[in-house]
Amino acid sequence: MIDASDPFPGSIEAKKPAEVFGWIEPQSRKRIGHNIFGCPEDPAICARVVIEMVLFDDGSGEGVELLQHQKLETRKARSRELQRWIGRVSELRQTADLSTAARRLYQDLVAANHESEQDPDAAASNDFKIASLARRQLQNLTVELLEYAKTHKSLDEVPYILWRIKDLEKRAEHVKRGAATNE
């Protein structure tokens, strides 16, 4: 998936994606165990889902053109930001000093967020919000790496962290391709 990670191999999400992610086969029915957004007091008895837009990995889509355009613009903004940082994140897999490299990356991500927040016009834009969210996700991963680096020198011993980095690299490439349009 472009806009979300695939499940970690061996996890419950990987074994039962339909149950965890709520996937449903076409023309089938499914009971849910929680309230639907917009029905805070009384649970919904039944619901009908209307899919207004579908956007494929290659950037083509069907449905409401405005929604397609908005999603493509969101993907472009995310792609630009991920492409800006993905090399630094990838380097963490081979670095000799994981703690120092992760700390520098974290500080640079924080500085980039701070710098972009200085311009109120840019801060109000959708691109800023998407880029900021991408940086914050990278910051969260970097914080996990820093915690891990306190007791380990390399990432070879923790397959989950390696998978997260590889997944991020894969999604960055998918987002780059899925953001391409023939404008």
VMD Tcl script that builds the backbone (N, CA, C; Angstrom):
set m [mol new atoms 549]
animate dup $m
set s [atomselect $m all]
$s set {name element resname resid chain x y z} {
  {N N MET 1 A 0.835 -1.181 0.000}
  {CA C MET 1 A 0.000 0.000 0.000}
  {C C MET 1 A 0.878 1.241 0.000}
  {N N ILE 2 A 0.457 2.249 -0.732}
  {CA C ILE 2 A 1.224 3.490 -0.773}
  {C C ILE 2 A 1.045 4.290 0.497}
  {N N ASP 3 A -0.179 4.462 0.918}
  {CA C ASP 3 A -0.477 5.414 1.976}
  {C C ASP 3 A -0.412 4.826 3.379}
  {N N ALA 4 A -0.046 3.564 3.489}
  {CA C ALA 4 A 0.104 2.927 4.797}
  {C C ALA 4 A 1.097 1.781 4.663}
  {N N SER 5 A 1.667 1.366 5.773}
  {CA C SER 5 A 2.622 0.265 5.765}
  {C C SER 5 A 1.918 -1.063 5.600}
  {N N ASP 6 A 2.622 -1.998 4.964}
  {CA C ASP 6 A 2.171 -3.380 5.001}
  {C C ASP 6 A 2.479 -3.895 6.398}
  {N N PRO 7 A 1.784 -4.930 6.859}
  {CA C PRO 7 A 2.049 -5.426 8.218}
  {C C PRO 7 A 3.424 -6.075 8.343}
  {N N PHE 8 A 3.992 -5.989 9.544}
  {CA C PHE 8 A 5.269 -6.625 9.842}
  {C C PHE 8 A 5.112 -8.134 9.691}
  {N N PRO 9 A 6.006 -8.792 8.942}
  {CA C PRO 9 A 5.890 -10.238 8.752}
  {C C PRO 9 A 5.841 -10.991 10.080}
  {N N GLY 10 A 4.900 -11.907 10.194}
  {CA C GLY 10 A 4.750 -12.706 11.405}
  {C C GLY 10 A 3.846 -12.089 12.448}
  {N N SER 11 A 3.423 -10.848 12.243}
  {CA C SER 11 A 2.552 -10.192 13.214}
  {C C SER 11 A 1.107 -10.633 13.013}
  {N N ILE 12 A 0.263 -10.331 13.981}
  {CA C ILE 12 A -1.150 -10.676 13.877}
  {C C ILE 12 A -1.769 -9.972 12.684}
  {N N GLU 13 A -1.300 -8.746 12.381}
  {CA C GLU 13 A -1.813 -8.019 11.230}
  {C C GLU 13 A -1.519 -8.753 9.931}
  {N N ALA 14 A -0.349 -9.398 9.845}
  {CA C ALA 14 A 0.018 -10.125 8.636}
  {C C ALA 14 A -0.778 -11.418 8.502}
  {N N LYS 15 A -1.114 -12.024 9.643}
  {CA C LYS 15 A -1.835 -13.293 9.607}
  {C C LYS 15 A -3.320 -13.121 9.327}
  {N N LYS 16 A -3.906 -12.030 9.831}
  {CA C LYS 16 A -5.344 -11.824 9.690}
  {C C LYS 16 A -5.641 -10.381 9.290}
  {N N PRO 17 A -5.179 -9.944 8.093}
  {CA C PRO 17 A -5.355 -8.537 7.730}
  {C C PRO 17 A -6.812 -8.107 7.634}
  {N N ALA 18 A -7.697 -9.004 7.210}
  {CA C ALA 18 A -9.108 -8.622 7.080}
  {C C ALA 18 A -9.704 -8.277 8.441}
  {N N GLU 19 A -9.320 -9.007 9.473}
  {CA C GLU 19 A -9.850 -8.739 10.806}
  {C C GLU 19 A -9.237 -7.486 11.417}
  {N N VAL 20 A -7.932 -7.308 11.245}
  {CA C VAL 20 A -7.243 -6.193 11.872}
  {C C VAL 20 A -7.551 -4.873 11.173}
  {N N PHE 21 A -7.491 -4.873 9.851}
  {CA C PHE 21 A -7.672 -3.631 9.109}
  {C C PHE 21 A -9.120 -3.380 8.713}
  {N N GLY 22 A -10.012 -4.329 8.966}
  {CA C GLY 22 A -11.410 -4.136 8.636}
  {C C GLY 22 A -11.709 -4.303 7.158}
  {N N TRP 23 A -10.838 -4.990 6.437}
  {CA C TRP 23 A -11.079 -5.202 5.021}
  {C C TRP 23 A -12.328 -6.050 4.857}
  {N N ILE 24 A -13.005 -5.851 3.757}
  {CA C ILE 24 A -14.228 -6.594 3.495}
  {C C ILE 24 A -14.298 -6.887 2.001}
  {N N GLU 25 A -14.757 -8.067 1.672}
  {CA C GLU 25 A -14.896 -8.459 0.274}
  {C C GLU 25 A -16.064 -7.715 -0.352}
  {N N PRO 26 A -16.021 -7.446 -1.681}
  {CA C PRO 26 A -17.147 -6.783 -2.343}
  {C C PRO 26 A -18.450 -7.558 -2.159}
  {N N GLN 27 A -19.518 -6.829 -1.993}
  {CA C GLN 27 A -20.867 -7.367 -1.855}
  {C C GLN 27 A -21.056 -8.233 -0.606}
  {N N SER 28 A -20.167 -8.135 0.350}
  {CA C SER 28 A -20.321 -8.929 1.568}
  {C C SER 28 A -20.738 -8.020 2.720}
  {N N ARG 29 A -21.070 -8.623 3.837}
  {CA C ARG 29 A -21.483 -7.880 5.025}
  {C C ARG 29 A -20.513 -8.180 6.151}
  {N N LYS 30 A -20.386 -7.232 7.058}
  {CA C LYS 30 A -19.487 -7.425 8.188}
  {C C LYS 30 A -20.044 -6.680 9.381}
  {N N ARG 31 A -20.003 -7.300 10.527}
  {CA C ARG 31 A -20.394 -6.638 11.768}
  {C C ARG 31 A -19.178 -5.948 12.350}
  {N N ILE 32 A -19.406 -4.779 12.928}
  {CA C ILE 32 A -18.307 -4.080 13.566}
  {C C ILE 32 A -18.569 -4.010 15.056}
  {N N GLY 33 A -17.514 -3.903 15.812}
  {CA C GLY 33 A -17.652 -3.904 17.266}
  {C C GLY 33 A -17.456 -2.545 17.890}
  {N N HIS 34 A -17.556 -1.479 17.112}
  {CA C HIS 34 A -17.382 -0.152 17.684}
  {C C HIS 34 A -18.302 0.833 16.967}
  {N N ASN 35 A -18.463 1.978 17.571}
  {CA C ASN 35 A -19.334 2.991 16.985}
  {C C ASN 35 A -18.704 3.564 15.728}
  {N N ILE 36 A -19.553 3.974 14.829}
  {CA C ILE 36 A -19.108 4.613 13.603}
  {C C ILE 36 A -18.972 6.101 13.877}
  {N N PHE 37 A -17.945 6.726 13.306}
  {CA C PHE 37 A -17.746 8.156 13.470}
  {C C PHE 37 A -19.028 8.887 13.096}
  {N N GLY 38 A -19.438 9.788 13.939}
  {CA C GLY 38 A -20.663 10.530 13.681}
  {C C GLY 38 A -21.849 9.981 14.453}
  {N N CYS 39 A -21.686 8.856 15.102}
  {CA C CYS 39 A -22.747 8.260 15.912}
  {C C CYS 39 A -22.225 8.060 17.331}
  {N N PRO 40 A -21.914 9.138 18.055}
  {CA C PRO 40 A -21.240 8.994 19.351}
  {C C PRO 40 A -22.103 8.383 20.446}
  {N N GLU 41 A -23.420 8.621 20.407}
  {CA C GLU 41 A -24.235 8.136 21.516}
  {C C GLU 41 A -24.850 6.768 21.265}
  {N N ASP 42 A -25.431 6.595 20.107}
  {CA C ASP 42 A -26.091 5.328 19.794}
  {C C ASP 42 A -25.308 4.593 18.722}
  {N N PRO 43 A -25.095 3.310 18.914}
  {CA C PRO 43 A -24.386 2.565 17.865}
  {C C PRO 43 A -25.236 2.491 16.604}
  {N N ALA 44 A -24.563 2.502 15.469}
  {CA C ALA 44 A -25.276 2.397 14.199}
  {C C ALA 44 A -25.791 0.971 14.038}
  {N N ILE 45 A -27.004 0.839 13.575}
  {CA C ILE 45 A -27.583 -0.482 13.334}
  {C C ILE 45 A -27.075 -1.023 12.011}
  {N N CYS 46 A -27.009 -0.184 11.009}
  {CA C CYS 46 A -26.426 -0.588 9.743}
  {C C CYS 46 A -25.834 0.637 9.076}
  {N N ALA 47 A -24.961 0.416 8.144}
  {CA C ALA 47 A -24.305 1.527 7.463}
  {C C ALA 47 A -24.080 1.136 6.010}
  {N N ARG 48 A -24.108 2.111 5.165}
  {CA C ARG 48 A -23.807 1.900 3.759}
  {C C ARG 48 A -22.567 2.745 3.450}
  {N N VAL 49 A -21.613 2.134 2.818}
  {CA C VAL 49 A -20.374 2.823 2.484}
  {C C VAL 49 A -20.427 3.237 1.023}
  {N N VAL 50 A -20.093 4.477 0.767}
  {CA C VAL 50 A -20.012 4.975 -0.603}
  {C C VAL 50 A -18.562 5.348 -0.866}
  {N N ILE 51 A -17.977 4.708 -1.837}
  {CA C ILE 51 A -16.597 5.005 -2.200}
  {C C ILE 51 A -16.653 6.077 -3.276}
  {N N GLU 52 A -16.168 7.258 -2.929}
  {CA C GLU 52 A -16.250 8.386 -3.850}
  {C C GLU 52 A -15.046 8.492 -4.771}
  {N N MET 53 A -13.957 7.831 -4.389}
  {CA C MET 53 A -12.753 7.942 -5.179}
  {C C MET 53 A -11.848 6.760 -4.886}
  {N N VAL 54 A -11.193 6.271 -5.924}
  {CA C VAL 54 A -10.178 5.239 -5.788}
  {C C VAL 54 A -8.942 5.754 -6.505}
  {N N LEU 55 A -7.811 5.703 -5.844}
  {CA C LEU 55 A -6.559 6.152 -6.443}
  {C C LEU 55 A -5.595 4.985 -6.405}
  {N N PHE 56 A -5.050 4.644 -7.558}
  {CA C PHE 56 A -4.182 3.487 -7.681}
  {C C PHE 56 A -2.722 3.868 -7.469}
  {N N ASP 57 A -1.874 2.842 -7.303}
  {CA C ASP 57 A -0.459 3.067 -7.024}
  {C C ASP 57 A 0.247 3.882 -8.095}
  {N N ASP 58 A -0.217 3.794 -9.343}
  {CA C ASP 58 A 0.449 4.525 -10.424}
  {C C ASP 58 A -0.029 5.976 -10.545}
  {N N GLY 59 A -0.940 6.404 -9.667}
  {CA C GLY 59 A -1.440 7.774 -9.701}
  {C C GLY 59 A -2.723 7.933 -10.488}
  {N N SER 60 A -3.131 6.895 -11.218}
  {CA C SER 60 A -4.412 6.984 -11.928}
  {C C SER 60 A -5.535 6.702 -10.930}
  {N N GLY 61 A -6.744 7.081 -11.304}
  {CA C GLY 61 A -7.844 6.862 -10.380}
  {C C GLY 61 A -9.192 6.990 -11.049}
  {N N GLU 62 A -10.210 6.776 -10.250}
  {CA C GLU 62 A -11.592 6.901 -10.693}
  {C C GLU 62 A -12.374 7.579 -9.589}
  {N N GLY 63 A -13.449 8.237 -9.985}
  {CA C GLY 63 A -14.313 8.852 -9.003}
  {C C GLY 63 A -14.256 10.367 -9.063}
  {N N VAL 64 A -14.530 10.998 -7.942}
  {CA C VAL 64 A -14.596 12.450 -7.865}
  {C C VAL 64 A -13.209 13.040 -8.159}
  {N N GLU 65 A -13.139 13.827 -9.231}
  {CA C GLU 65 A -11.838 14.356 -9.672}
  {C C GLU 65 A -11.193 15.269 -8.645}
  {N N LEU 66 A -11.976 16.059 -7.952}
  {CA C LEU 66 A -11.420 16.947 -6.931}
  {C C LEU 66 A -10.731 16.140 -5.833}
  {N N LEU 67 A -11.346 15.050 -5.393}
  {CA C LEU 67 A -10.738 14.205 -4.364}
  {C C LEU 67 A -9.458 13.546 -4.884}
  {N N GLN 68 A -9.478 13.110 -6.148}
  {CA C GLN 68 A -8.272 12.524 -6.741}
  {C C GLN 68 A -7.141 13.549 -6.750}
  {N N HIS 69 A -7.467 14.759 -7.176}
  {CA C HIS 69 A -6.464 15.822 -7.238}
  {C C HIS 69 A -5.891 16.117 -5.841}
  {N N GLN 70 A -6.771 16.211 -4.856}
  {CA C GLN 70 A -6.322 16.501 -3.491}
  {C C GLN 70 A -5.412 15.393 -2.972}
  {N N LYS 71 A -5.770 14.138 -3.221}
  {CA C LYS 71 A -4.956 13.016 -2.757}
  {C C LYS 71 A -3.605 13.003 -3.465}
  {N N LEU 72 A -3.595 13.285 -4.771}
  {CA C LEU 72 A -2.331 13.335 -5.504}
  {C C LEU 72 A -1.438 14.455 -4.976}
  {N N GLU 73 A -2.028 15.601 -4.668}
  {CA C GLU 73 A -1.243 16.710 -4.112}
  {C C GLU 73 A -0.677 16.325 -2.744}
  {N N THR 74 A -1.465 15.612 -1.951}
  {CA C THR 74 A -0.983 15.137 -0.655}
  {C C THR 74 A 0.181 14.175 -0.847}
  {N N ARG 75 A 0.040 13.260 -1.803}
  {CA C ARG 75 A 1.129 12.318 -2.082}
  {C C ARG 75 A 2.383 13.042 -2.550}
  {N N LYS 76 A 2.217 14.063 -3.388}
  {CA C LYS 76 A 3.380 14.818 -3.873}
  {C C LYS 76 A 4.120 15.482 -2.714}
  {N N ALA 77 A 3.363 16.117 -1.829}
  {CA C ALA 77 A 3.988 16.790 -0.681}
  {C C ALA 77 A 4.712 15.775 0.203}
  {N N ARG 78 A 4.081 14.644 0.454}
  {CA C ARG 78 A 4.710 13.596 1.262}
  {C C ARG 78 A 5.955 13.057 0.558}
  {N N SER 79 A 5.843 12.848 -0.747}
  {CA C SER 79 A 6.964 12.334 -1.515}
  {C C SER 79 A 8.159 13.275 -1.447}
  {N N ARG 80 A 7.918 14.567 -1.638}
  {CA C ARG 80 A 9.022 15.538 -1.568}
  {C C ARG 80 A 9.726 15.461 -0.217}
  {N N GLU 81 A 8.945 15.379 0.846}
  {CA C GLU 81 A 9.553 15.365 2.176}
  {C C GLU 81 A 10.277 14.053 2.450}
  {N N LEU 82 A 9.681 12.927 2.058}
  {CA C LEU 82 A 10.358 11.644 2.269}
  {C C LEU 82 A 11.641 11.569 1.449}
  {N N GLN 83 A 11.605 12.050 0.206}
  {CA C GLN 83 A 12.803 12.019 -0.623}
  {C C GLN 83 A 13.910 12.874 -0.018}
  {N N ARG 84 A 13.528 13.924 0.665}
  {CA C ARG 84 A 14.497 14.799 1.313}
  {C C ARG 84 A 15.265 14.081 2.424}
  {N N TRP 85 A 14.599 13.153 3.133}
  {CA C TRP 85 A 15.181 12.547 4.332}
  {C C TRP 85 A 15.527 11.065 4.192}
  {N N ILE 86 A 15.018 10.383 3.186}
  {CA C ILE 86 A 15.146 8.921 3.138}
  {C C ILE 86 A 16.604 8.456 3.075}
  {N N GLY 87 A 17.459 9.212 2.415}
  {CA C GLY 87 A 18.880 8.831 2.362}
  {C C GLY 87 A 19.506 8.801 3.746}
  {N N ARG 88 A 19.182 9.798 4.544}
  {CA C ARG 88 A 19.721 9.860 5.913}
  {C C ARG 88 A 19.195 8.706 6.762}
  {N N VAL 89 A 17.926 8.374 6.587}
  {CA C VAL 89 A 17.344 7.265 7.347}
  {C C VAL 89 A 18.003 5.952 6.920}
  {N N SER 90 A 18.196 5.772 5.614}
  {CA C SER 90 A 18.820 4.545 5.102}
  {C C SER 90 A 20.246 4.380 5.610}
  {N N GLU 91 A 20.956 5.477 5.737}
  {CA C GLU 91 A 22.337 5.425 6.232}
  {C C GLU 91 A 22.417 4.852 7.641}
  {N N LEU 92 A 21.357 4.984 8.409}
  {CA C LEU 92 A 21.366 4.473 9.783}
  {C C LEU 92 A 21.553 2.956 9.827}
  {N N ARG 93 A 21.192 2.265 8.745}
  {CA C ARG 93 A 21.355 0.800 8.721}
  {C C ARG 93 A 22.824 0.398 8.685}
  {N N GLN 94 A 23.685 1.239 8.112}
  {CA C GLN 94 A 25.089 0.865 7.969}
  {C C GLN 94 A 26.044 1.667 8.847}
  {N N THR 95 A 25.556 2.620 9.578}
  {CA C THR 95 A 26.447 3.497 10.335}
  {C C THR 95 A 27.186 2.751 11.445}
  {N N ALA 96 A 28.405 3.183 11.690}
  {CA C ALA 96 A 29.203 2.582 12.760}
  {C C ALA 96 A 28.766 3.100 14.133}
  {N N ASP 97 A 28.299 4.338 14.179}
  {CA C ASP 97 A 27.875 4.940 15.438}
  {C C ASP 97 A 26.398 5.314 15.331}
  {N N LEU 98 A 25.543 4.350 15.611}
  {CA C LEU 98 A 24.103 4.515 15.463}
  {C C LEU 98 A 23.569 5.652 16.326}
  {N N SER 99 A 24.021 5.733 17.544}
  {CA C SER 99 A 23.520 6.741 18.466}
  {C C SER 99 A 23.790 8.154 17.956}
  {N N THR 100 A 25.009 8.419 17.538}
  {CA C THR 100 A 25.367 9.759 17.057}
  {C C THR 100 A 24.618 10.101 15.774}
  {N N ALA 101 A 24.557 9.172 14.833}
  {CA C ALA 101 A 23.880 9.421 13.560}
  {C C ALA 101 A 22.382 9.651 13.761}
  {N N ALA 102 A 21.761 8.848 14.622}
  {CA C ALA 102 A 20.330 9.001 14.891}
  {C C ALA 102 A 20.061 10.327 15.614}
  {N N ARG 103 A 20.931 10.686 16.534}
  {CA C ARG 103 A 20.766 11.954 17.256}
  {C C ARG 103 A 20.873 13.140 16.297}
  {N N ARG 104 A 21.849 13.106 15.378}
  {CA C ARG 104 A 21.989 14.190 14.389}
  {C C ARG 104 A 20.756 14.277 13.490}
  {N N LEU 105 A 20.268 13.129 13.049}
  {CA C LEU 105 A 19.071 13.115 12.203}
  {C C LEU 105 A 17.882 13.696 12.955}
  {N N TYR 106 A 17.710 13.297 14.193}
  {CA C TYR 106 A 16.606 13.825 15.004}
  {C C TYR 106 A 16.704 15.346 15.137}
  {N N GLN 107 A 17.891 15.833 15.443}
  {CA C GLN 107 A 18.086 17.273 15.594}
  {C C GLN 107 A 17.807 18.016 14.286}
  {N N ASP 108 A 18.205 17.433 13.173}
  {CA C ASP 108 A 17.947 18.062 11.875}
  {C C ASP 108 A 16.457 18.066 11.544}
  {N N LEU 109 A 15.750 17.000 11.907}
  {CA C LEU 109 A 14.298 16.958 11.693}
  {C C LEU 109 A 13.587 18.011 12.540}
  {N N VAL 110 A 14.002 18.134 13.787}
  {CA C VAL 110 A 13.420 19.152 14.672}
  {C C VAL 110 A 13.713 20.550 14.113}
  {N N ALA 111 A 14.946 20.773 13.668}
  {CA C ALA 111 A 15.321 22.076 13.107}
  {C C ALA 111 A 14.507 22.380 11.843}
  {N N ALA 112 A 14.278 21.373 11.007}
  {CA C ALA 112 A 13.485 21.574 9.785}
  {C C ALA 112 A 12.050 21.944 10.144}
  {N N ASN 113 A 11.483 21.289 11.151}
  {CA C ASN 113 A 10.131 21.646 11.597}
  {C C ASN 113 A 10.106 23.072 12.119}
  {N N HIS 114 A 11.092 23.422 12.927}
  {CA C HIS 114 A 11.142 24.769 13.503}
  {C C HIS 114 A 11.301 25.820 12.399}
  {N N GLU 115 A 12.185 25.556 11.465}
  {CA C GLU 115 A 12.429 26.497 10.375}
  {C C GLU 115 A 11.174 26.707 9.525}
  {N N SER 116 A 10.475 25.638 9.221}
  {CA C SER 116 A 9.279 25.757 8.376}
  {C C SER 116 A 8.133 26.454 9.111}
  {N N GLU 117 A 8.146 26.410 10.432}
  {CA C GLU 117 A 7.083 27.052 11.204}
  {C C GLU 117 A 7.276 28.565 11.324}
  {N N GLN 118 A 8.419 29.073 10.895}
  {CA C GLN 118 A 8.707 30.505 11.014}
  {C C GLN 118 A 7.910 31.356 10.030}
  {N N ASP 119 A 7.508 30.769 8.908}
  {CA C ASP 119 A 6.748 31.501 7.897}
  {C C ASP 119 A 5.260 31.179 8.071}
  {N N PRO 120 A 4.464 32.130 8.553}
  {CA C PRO 120 A 3.050 31.839 8.827}
  {C C PRO 120 A 2.254 31.470 7.578}
  {N N ASP 121 A 2.617 32.029 6.422}
  {CA C ASP 121 A 1.902 31.676 5.190}
  {C C ASP 121 A 2.176 30.214 4.814}
  {N N ALA 122 A 3.440 29.817 4.919}
  {CA C ALA 122 A 3.784 28.427 4.616}
  {C C ALA 122 A 3.171 27.485 5.640}
  {N N ALA 123 A 3.161 27.881 6.905}
  {CA C ALA 123 A 2.617 27.025 7.964}
  {C C ALA 123 A 1.129 26.761 7.778}
  {N N ALA 124 A 0.443 27.669 7.107}
  {CA C ALA 124 A -0.992 27.498 6.884}
  {C C ALA 124 A -1.295 26.608 5.679}
  {N N SER 125 A -0.296 26.286 4.890}
  {CA C SER 125 A -0.529 25.518 3.669}
  {C C SER 125 A -0.658 24.027 3.962}
  {N N ASN 126 A -1.347 23.348 3.071}
  {CA C ASN 126 A -1.519 21.902 3.191}
  {C C ASN 126 A -0.178 21.192 3.028}
  {N N ASP 127 A 0.677 21.673 2.105}
  {CA C ASP 127 A 1.993 21.067 1.915}
  {C C ASP 127 A 2.794 21.086 3.211}
  {N N PHE 128 A 2.735 22.200 3.941}
  {CA C PHE 128 A 3.447 22.293 5.214}
  {C C PHE 128 A 2.945 21.228 6.182}
  {N N LYS 129 A 1.630 21.087 6.260}
  {CA C LYS 129 A 1.047 20.132 7.205}
  {C C LYS 129 A 1.453 18.711 6.859}
  {N N ILE 130 A 1.443 18.361 5.584}
  {CA C ILE 130 A 1.835 17.021 5.145}
  {C C ILE 130 A 3.325 16.795 5.419}
  {N N ALA 131 A 4.154 17.780 5.065}
  {CA C ALA 131 A 5.601 17.651 5.289}
  {C C ALA 131 A 5.906 17.546 6.775}
  {N N SER 132 A 5.215 18.332 7.574}
  {CA C SER 132 A 5.416 18.292 9.022}
  {C C SER 132 A 5.047 16.923 9.584}
  {N N LEU 133 A 3.949 16.364 9.105}
  {CA C LEU 133 A 3.538 15.030 9.560}
  {C C LEU 133 A 4.577 13.983 9.173}
  {N N ALA 134 A 5.092 14.070 7.957}
  {CA C ALA 134 A 6.126 13.116 7.521}
  {C C ALA 134 A 7.367 13.240 8.402}
  {N N ARG 135 A 7.780 14.475 8.697}
  {CA C ARG 135 A 8.960 14.666 9.563}
  {C C ARG 135 A 8.705 14.132 10.967}
  {N N ARG 136 A 7.516 14.348 11.492}
  {CA C ARG 136 A 7.202 13.855 12.845}
  {C C ARG 136 A 7.220 12.324 12.887}
  {N N GLN 137 A 6.753 11.680 11.830}
  {CA C GLN 137 A 6.831 10.218 11.771}
  {C C GLN 137 A 8.292 9.760 11.747}
  {N N LEU 138 A 9.117 10.470 11.006}
  {CA C LEU 138 A 10.544 10.150 10.987}
  {C C LEU 138 A 11.180 10.415 12.354}
  {N N GLN 139 A 10.753 11.479 13.020}
  {CA C GLN 139 A 11.255 11.761 14.367}
  {C C GLN 139 A 10.899 10.618 15.312}
  {N N ASN 140 A 9.677 10.112 15.238}
  {CA C ASN 140 A 9.269 9.006 16.109}
  {C C ASN 140 A 10.131 7.778 15.871}
  {N N LEU 141 A 10.394 7.458 14.617}
  {CA C LEU 141 A 11.265 6.328 14.304}
  {C C LEU 141 A 12.665 6.578 14.859}
  {N N THR 142 A 13.153 7.797 14.725}
  {CA C THR 142 A 14.491 8.131 15.210}
  {C C THR 142 A 14.571 8.021 16.730}
  {N N VAL 143 A 13.514 8.407 17.428}
  {CA C VAL 143 A 13.487 8.269 18.891}
  {C C VAL 143 A 13.567 6.783 19.262}
  {N N GLU 144 A 12.846 5.935 18.545}
  {CA C GLU 144 A 12.941 4.488 18.802}
  {C C GLU 144 A 14.366 3.995 18.563}
  {N N LEU 145 A 14.996 4.468 17.505}
  {CA C LEU 145 A 16.374 4.081 17.216}
  {C C LEU 145 A 17.323 4.537 18.327}
  {N N LEU 146 A 17.099 5.740 18.839}
  {CA C LEU 146 A 17.943 6.235 19.930}
  {C C LEU 146 A 17.790 5.383 21.182}
  {N N GLU 147 A 16.579 4.963 21.481}
  {CA C GLU 147 A 16.360 4.073 22.631}
  {C C GLU 147 A 17.090 2.749 22.428}
  {N N TYR 148 A 16.978 2.211 21.243}
  {CA C TYR 148 A 17.646 0.955 20.913}
  {C C TYR 148 A 19.164 1.124 20.982}
  {N N ALA 149 A 19.667 2.272 20.502}
  {CA C ALA 149 A 21.121 2.507 20.449}
  {C C ALA 149 A 21.754 2.592 21.832}
  {N N LYS 150 A 20.955 2.789 22.878}
  {CA C LYS 150 A 21.511 2.844 24.233}
  {C C LYS 150 A 22.121 1.505 24.637}
  {N N THR 151 A 21.586 0.421 24.096}
  {CA C THR 151 A 22.067 -0.906 24.493}
  {C C THR 151 A 22.681 -1.707 23.345}
  {N N HIS 152 A 22.598 -1.212 22.111}
  {CA C HIS 152 A 23.114 -1.949 20.955}
  {C C HIS 152 A 23.899 -1.013 20.045}
  {N N LYS 153 A 24.846 -1.580 19.321}
  {CA C LYS 153 A 25.663 -0.789 18.406}
  {C C LYS 153 A 25.158 -0.846 16.966}
  {N N SER 154 A 24.434 -1.904 16.592}
  {CA C SER 154 A 23.944 -2.009 15.222}
  {C C SER 154 A 22.483 -2.475 15.230}
  {N N LEU 155 A 21.860 -2.367 14.093}
  {CA C LEU 155 A 20.444 -2.732 13.968}
  {C C LEU 155 A 20.241 -4.199 13.605}
  {N N ASP 156 A 21.314 -4.935 13.397}
  {CA C ASP 156 A 21.203 -6.319 12.946}
  {C C ASP 156 A 20.421 -7.211 13.903}
  {N N GLU 157 A 20.404 -6.860 15.177}
  {CA C GLU 157 A 19.754 -7.709 16.175}
  {C C GLU 157 A 18.259 -7.450 16.332}
  {N N VAL 158 A 17.752 -6.422 15.684}
  {CA C VAL 158 A 16.337 -6.067 15.854}
  {C C VAL 158 A 15.643 -6.028 14.493}
  {N N PRO 159 A 15.052 -7.143 14.093}
  {CA C PRO 159 A 14.429 -7.191 12.766}
  {C C PRO 159 A 13.273 -6.199 12.598}
  {N N TYR 160 A 12.567 -5.883 13.674}
  {CA C TYR 160 A 11.436 -4.970 13.546}
  {C C TYR 160 A 11.897 -3.572 13.130}
  {N N ILE 161 A 12.965 -3.077 13.722}
  {CA C ILE 161 A 13.466 -1.745 13.378}
  {C C ILE 161 A 13.993 -1.748 11.942}
  {N N LEU 162 A 14.731 -2.793 11.567}
  {CA C LEU 162 A 15.206 -2.895 10.184}
  {C C LEU 162 A 14.035 -2.922 9.214}
  {N N TRP 163 A 12.997 -3.670 9.555}
  {CA C TRP 163 A 11.807 -3.734 8.706}
  {C C TRP 163 A 11.162 -2.361 8.569}
  {N N ARG 164 A 11.094 -1.613 9.666}
  {CA C ARG 164 A 10.489 -0.272 9.607}
  {C C ARG 164 A 11.253 0.640 8.665}
  {N N ILE 165 A 12.581 0.554 8.695}
  {CA C ILE 165 A 13.381 1.390 7.795}
  {C C ILE 165 A 13.177 0.945 6.350}
  {N N LYS 166 A 13.232 -0.361 6.103}
  {CA C LYS 166 A 13.022 -0.867 4.741}
  {C C LYS 166 A 11.616 -0.544 4.248}
  {N N ASP 167 A 10.636 -0.648 5.132}
  {CA C ASP 167 A 9.265 -0.320 4.767}
  {C C ASP 167 A 9.157 1.155 4.393}
  {N N LEU 168 A 9.824 2.006 5.145}
  {CA C LEU 168 A 9.822 3.434 4.853}
  {C C LEU 168 A 10.469 3.704 3.499}
  {N N GLU 169 A 11.579 3.029 3.209}
  {CA C GLU 169 A 12.232 3.178 1.907}
  {C C GLU 169 A 11.300 2.748 0.781}
  {N N LYS 170 A 10.618 1.621 0.988}
  {CA C LYS 170 A 9.691 1.116 -0.020}
  {C C LYS 170 A 8.523 2.074 -0.222}
  {N N ARG 171 A 7.968 2.580 0.865}
  {CA C ARG 171 A 6.847 3.514 0.750}
  {C C ARG 171 A 7.277 4.826 0.116}
  {N N ALA 172 A 8.489 5.270 0.402}
  {CA C ALA 172 A 8.985 6.505 -0.214}
  {C C ALA 172 A 9.039 6.338 -1.730}
  {N N GLU 173 A 9.490 5.192 -2.188}
  {CA C GLU 173 A 9.543 4.935 -3.632}
  {C C GLU 173 A 8.135 4.818 -4.210}
  {N N HIS 174 A 7.241 4.113 -3.515}
  {CA C HIS 174 A 5.859 3.982 -3.994}
  {C C HIS 174 A 5.173 5.337 -4.041}
  {N N VAL 175 A 5.368 6.154 -3.020}
  {CA C VAL 175 A 4.736 7.469 -2.987}
  {C C VAL 175 A 5.270 8.312 -4.142}
  {N N LYS 176 A 6.563 8.179 -4.429}
  {CA C LYS 176 A 7.155 8.947 -5.525}
  {C C LYS 176 A 6.486 8.566 -6.847}
  {N N ARG 177 A 6.320 7.263 -7.101}
  {CA C ARG 177 A 5.665 6.822 -8.329}
  {C C ARG 177 A 4.178 7.158 -8.326}
  {N N GLY 178 A 3.517 6.976 -7.193}
  {CA C GLY 178 A 2.082 7.223 -7.102}
  {C C GLY 178 A 1.709 8.684 -7.093}
  {N N ALA 179 A 2.694 9.554 -6.959}
  {CA C ALA 179 A 2.432 10.994 -6.991}
  {C C ALA 179 A 2.616 11.558 -8.401}
  {N N ALA 180 A 3.114 10.732 -9.313}
  {CA C ALA 180 A 3.343 11.202 -10.673}
  {C C ALA 180 A 2.011 11.379 -11.397}
  {N N THR 181 A 1.901 12.484 -12.107}
  {CA C THR 181 A 0.704 12.745 -12.902}
  {C C THR 181 A 1.102 13.291 -14.249}
  {N N ASN 182 A 0.182 13.280 -15.152}
  {CA C ASN 182 A 0.429 13.815 -16.504}
  {C C ASN 182 A -0.160 15.204 -16.617}
  {N N GLU 183 A 0.227 16.102 -15.762}
  {CA C GLU 183 A -0.346 17.458 -15.773}
  {C C GLU 183 A 0.319 18.321 -16.808}
}
mol reanalyze $m
mol bondsrecalc $m
mol representation Tube
mol addrep $m
